[in-house]
Amino acid sequence: MKIVVLGAGALGAYFGSRWEEAGHEVINLVREGRAKQIEKNGLTLHSEMGDYKVSEPKIAQSPEEIDNPDLVFLAVKGYHLPGTLEWLKTLVKKGAKVYPVLNGMEHINTLQQELGEEAVLGGLSYIIATLDDVGHVLHTSSFHDLVFGPLHPSQQAICEELALACNQANLNGTLSPNILEDMWKKYMFITAFSGITTAVNQTIGEVRSYPQTFRIAERMLEEMKDLANAHKIDLTDEHVQNAFEKLRGLDDGMTSSMHQDRTKGMPLEVEHLHGGALRLGSEVDLSMPYIETIFGIIKPFEAYEH
């Protein structure tokens, strides 16, 4: 496949490099600063699942430089989405489908409105990774999972092609028949995990050592289940319990990417995760007091000028 990685941060660079390692053509569509960093330092993965160095990373700074793309792997933070839309429109006109792995749910509606329903796949990822000082990827988890599926009947073929590409690569890829439900399950989990670790500024192990604090994460899971139900997605109490057990099973030193961003003084996705949940709640007249409280606690650290 010819895959354009739009957002070659830790997540995009990791999965893009894994596809490149498997023999697919991967082009990193990046802004000038990241382009210079990759040109200077190259692209290397330091990973528990195997290190890898891309011998000659392909870089583009404009979609005009890219011909006949099959897929755009959209791996930007939520607050950068508006700045990608013109590039995405150009790539879709050239034939690409867009596979977004942003957190939350609001971006799907935005992308479908801007690009058309046939252009936008459903998708999510599970990975914990960050960039080091020279822009190389530090993959610090044993999981590196992609889940994707069609949101429109016309997308089945590209999803099957993507499943094959993932199967050839050093990552776990799953073609889901229920991608919206899977996205909501991820949204439920990440809202609780990122919310509690960022709000108290501690790893999940520290959070768990205070049952009163860990209980708030469970309450957020319950509120997200109610939100999904209100939007006609059939999440259950069992899904909540499975997510809570997943939080319970994470290594003590593990934390969320949002908490990592807070410790680095970087912009936070709180508006797109927790703020988005509250907006989706207001659409269906649903009160979510725990998420509203966590949102209010994190908001002063957002550090991003819109």
N, C-alpha and C positions, 0 to 999 in steps of 0.2 A: 504494500500500500504506500501511497504518498501522503504522509501525515504532516500537517502544519501544527506545531506547538505554539499556541498563542498564550504567553505567560510562562516564560522559561525560568520561573522561580524554582523552589525545591521540588514541588510536586510535578510541574510540567517537565522540568529537566530530568527528573528521575524516570518517569514513564517513557518520555521521548527517547532517552538513552537506551532503555531496555528494548524498545522497538527497533532502534538503530542497530543494537547488538544482534538482534535476530535477523537482520538483513533488509529491513524496510527503509525507505527513504524518508528521513525526518528533517524538516526545516524549522529552525527556531526563529519565529517572527517576533523580534524584540525591539525595544527602544534603544537609543544610542548608547546610554550608559551600560546596559547589560550586554549589548553587542561588543563594546570595547573590552568589557571584563572577560567575556568568553574568548575573544580574539587573543587577549593577552595571556590568560591562564588556562585556556582549554576547558573541557567539560569532563569531570571525573565524578564517579559515584563511590563513596565510601559506605559500604552497606554490609549489614549482618548477613544478607542473602547473597553476597558476592560482590567484590569491587569490580568496577569497569571504567575504562577510559575511552572516550570517543576520540578516535584518531584525528578526524578532520570534521569538527562540528560545522554543519551548514547553517548559515545565518542569513536572514533577510530583515530589512528595516522597513519594508513596504510590501503590501500584498501584490503590488504591480510586478514585483520581481518573481512571482510564483506562478507557474503554469500548471494546469490540470491537477489541482489538489483533490484527493479523495475525501479527506477528513480533516477537520480542524479540532484539535484537542484543546478546549478552552479551559485554562487552568489559572485564571486571574482571581484576585480577591474581589469580593462583591463590590467594593467601592470603586474598582477600576472598570467595571462592566460598561458604563456609558461611553468611556473612551475607546472601547473596542468595536463599537457597532458599525462604524463606517468601514473598517477593515473587514469585518465579518461579511458585510453586504457585498463587498468586492469579491471575497473568496467564494461566497455562495453563488454569485453570478458565474464564477468560473467552474462550478460544478460540485463544490464541497458540501458535505453535511457537517453539522456542528455537534460535537459531543462535549457538553459542558459538565464540569465537575465542581461547580461552585456550591458552597454551602447554602442552605435555605431552599425556598421554593419559588420566591417571587421572580427570580431571573428567568424561569421557564416561560412565563407569560410575556415578559419583556422581549425575550428573544423571538418567540413565536409571532408577536405583533410586528417586530422589526424585520424579520427574515422570512416569515411564512411558516406555517405549521409543518410542512414537509421537510424543512431544512434542519429541524432541531430534534436531536435524539434525547432520550432520558438517560441520566447517568449520575454516578457518584464514585467516590474513591475512599478507601481506608488506608491511610499511611501516616506515619509520623516521621517527618523529615524537615531539615532546615538547611540553609546555605551557610557555609563557613565564610571567613573573611575574604577569601579569594574567589568566592562564587561557586565552589564545588559543593556537591550534595552530601549531607550527612544523613543517612537513613538509619534511624535509631530504633526501629521496631522490626519484629519478625514477620509482620504482615505488610503486603504491598498489593492491595486488592482493587480491581476495577469491576464495576457492575454497570451494565448498560442494557438498553432495550428500546424497541420502537415506541414512539408516541403517535405514529401515523403508519397505516398499513404499508405505505410505499417504502418504509425504511428497513424492512426485514432483511433484504439482501446485503445492505451495507453493514448491518449488525452482525450478520453471519460472517462476513469478510473480516470484520473487526475481531470477532471471536477467534477466528483462525490465527490472525496476527498475534493476539494475546497468548494463544496456546503455544505459539512458536517461541515466545519470549519468556524471560526469567521474571514472571509476575503471575498473579492469579487473576484471570479474567472470567467473568460470568455473564452470559447472555440471559437476561431475566425476562420471563413472560409477564411479570407483574412489577414493572419498573417504578411506577408511581408509588406503590406501596413500599418498595425498597427505599425510595428516596425519602419518604416520610419517616421510615424507621431510622434512617441515618440522621435526618433532621432532629428527630426526637432525642437521639443519643448525643449528638454533638452540642445541642442546646444545653443539655444538662452538664456534660463533661466540660465544655469550654466555659460555661457560665460559672460553675462552682469553683473551678481552678483559678479562673481569672479574677473573680470577685474577691476571693480570700488570698490570692497571690501565693498559692502553695501547690505542690504536686498532689496527685490523687492519693498517694499514701498518707500524706499529712491530713488531707480532707477526711479520709476514712478513719483516722485515729480519733476523730471527734464525731461520735454517732449523731449528735444534734446537727452538725454541719452536713454530714453525708445524707441525712434525711432530706435536706432541702433539694439535693440532686434528684432523689426519688420523687419528690413532689413535682419537680419540673418535668420529669418523664411522664407523670400522670397528666399534667396539664397539656403536654404536647399530644398525648394520645387523644384527649378530649377534643383538641383542635383538629386533629386529623379526622376524627369521627364526624365533626361538624362540617368538614369539607368532603364528606362521603368517601373517606378512605378507612378501610376496616381494620384499624389497629385494635389490639385487644389487651386485656390485663396481662396475658401471657407475654406479649411483646414487651410490655413495661418491665416485667420481671426478668426477662432475658437480657434487656438492656442494663438493668440494675446489676445483674450477675456479671455482665461484661465489665462494668465499672469496678465491681468488687474484685475481679480477676486481673486487672491491669497491674503491672509492676509498680512497686511503691514510688519509684522515681519518675514515673511517666507523667506527662502533663500535656495539655492541649496546645495547638499551634497559636490560639489566641492568647493564652497565658505566656507563651514564648515571646509573642509580639509585644505584650505588655512589658515584660522584663527588658526588652531591647528598646523600649520607647517608640515602637513602630505603630502605625495606624492599626486600629482594631476593627473587626467585622461585626461589632455588637449591633450596629444599626441594621445589618442585613440578616443576622441570626435572630436575636431577641427582639429587636424592633420590628423585623418582618413578621415574627410570630404574633406580636401584639396587633399589628395591622391586620393580619389575617383573622385574628380573633375578633377585632372590632367589626369586621365584615359580617360575622355571624353572631354578634352580640354575646361573645364569650369572654368572661372575666378570667384572667390568669395572674393572680396576685403574686405567686412566687416568681414567675418569669418577669413580671413588672418590677418587682423589688430588685432582682439581680441585674436587670437592665439599668435601673437607676443607679445602682452601685458602680457598675462598670463604665457607664457613660462618661464620667469626668476624665477617664484615661483614654478616650477614643483617639485623641491627638491627630485628628484629620480634619483639614479644612475643606469643606465641600465647595 
